[in-house]
Amino acid sequence: DAGVTQSPTHLIKTRGQQVTLRCSPKSGHDTVSWYQQALGQGPQFIFQYYEEEERQRGNFPDRFSGHQFPNYSSELNVNALLLGDSALYLCAGSQSSYNSPLHFGNGTRLTVT
Amino acid sequence: GEDVEQSLFLSVREGDSSVINCTYTDSSSTYLYWYKQEPGAGLQLLTYIFSNMDMKQDQRLTVLLNKKDKHLSLRIADTQTGDSAIYFCAEKDQKVTFGIGTKLQVIP
């Protein structure tokens, strides 16, 4: 049973460009959460998707958007990249039941130059 | 709002016990978690505790929760060099909020 998979593992982009990151949760998980982890910091909540809808959102600008597909996989899109968007982007899957903990992938390391 | 605080660094000798502490502010937190992050990797769930529990033990790991003081701790018995990592405390209300992480250094 595969765990949470994220692609790509590393990415280098230029300021102003757009990026799409992808995530597939493990089997049985229908909810996907995205987090941004800057160097030396804890993960910061971006948003959560369930039933193909954004269910909750953290304090991130509209440049950050997402999507969830019928197979529960998800994408994170970031437009008009800034240097400050350089970070590790973590995806976590969980079940929709309230007591289901988050299970993380290894993340995508995004560098904006 | 939610806030989770942890000390930044802890150094212990191999074989000793490690205790990592965390405080949180959200009194409506329902679950509290401990995650481990090794270099270049994502977060690995170690253990979690429901807010109406005081203690949970899982092999070498013991979690203590003082809900009155909003204080959570993780004790690692017989700490090994492989336990060297960053440990994150997290609390859940509507979403999961993480602390900044405690870097555990194990000295052989």
Interface residues (C-beta under 8 A of the other chain):
Chain A: V4 Q6 S33 Y35 G40 Q41 G42 P43 Q44 F45 Q48 Q56 G58 L90 A92 Y98 N99 P101 L102 H103 F104 G105 N106 G107
Chain B: V4 T30 Y31 Y33 Y35 G40 A41 G42 L43 Q44 L45 Y48 F50 F88 Q94 K95 V96 T97 F98 G99 I100 G101
